């Protein structure tokens, strides 16, 4: 859709000037003087405000005759990792026991220097560290299934037990033998129309789903490791694979509810609030006051807001569906434009009514566009 609202267009232009990553995927800026279009984080010289148009859909931008920028590569980076990175990650996942060398990368058409820079920027680690974490995670799973340490070490390319033990303890925190009963948090990256996200899971379920540019991400990593007493390692399990599948269906408009198991360490109050969030149906919104009523504590509005902010599993625990009492958009860890996009996306999906909660259209409660569907908490009279 072409943005015709000048206030919104000015907001997008400001995001372009500031290279704000929280706007990635929410708009594409088309430069009329060059017929080029970019994403919010493009590092090319900025065009003048009067020379740009803003679109919300990639296909509409291209249909209007604009070509993708060669600097920010919007057809790649707005949704997914560059092709070279995807190939390298597939090499690691397909051969988790093998160490991939620079020569092998070059044979596959991958530039090792580019790969190292990309991993440092987007994962905060080198590609070699990413490889080691995957190899150790695979070895960890084999040990838990009863395989001997010596056999596992040599199968994974280590020339000595001491070398394997040192690397294992450095990444997992304990020796192979002492770690068999310890849990780990497996961290993977996925791409979405709103930019890349990290998804983390334990053997019990998803414990993290956040946009990679979230400012509190490092704090969340530390908190999770402390609460769960588990180190974070690169890897996947059945929960992350299912989460990726269901998120793809959600963004395609084919799924409204998630069935992935969750592992959400927190206080009893926080978990009550997070449970209440999951009762807000797709396509509807609620206020903090409604949430407080839903958990049976109408005076706990500020505490509810704080618990919402502590949610580490976005979208699946839909804190983006909570708006201000006056219908205004309120804070969201992924950025307000992403929140607006998610609400618009869900509003476009048909949302079934659930018997436990009564719903009503309330034009006075909205997200700034004059149309929204708010739900009301059932009372004894209803």
Secondary structure by P-SEA (a helix, b strand, c coil): cccccaaaaaaaaaaaaaccccccccbbbbbccccccccccccccccccccccccccaaaaaaabbbbbcccccccccccccaaaaaaaaaaaacccccccaaaaaaacccaaaaaaaaaacccccaaaaaaaaaaaaaaaaaaacccaaaaaaaaccccaaaaaaaaaaaccccccccccbbbbbbbbbbccccbbbbbbccccccccccccccaaaaaaaaaaaaacbbbbbbccaaaaaaaaaaaaaaaccccccccbbbbbccaaaaaaaaaaaaccccccccaaaaaaaaccccaaaaaaaaaaacccccccccccccccccccccccccaaaaaaaaaaaaacbbbbbccbbbbbbccccccccbbbbbbcccccc
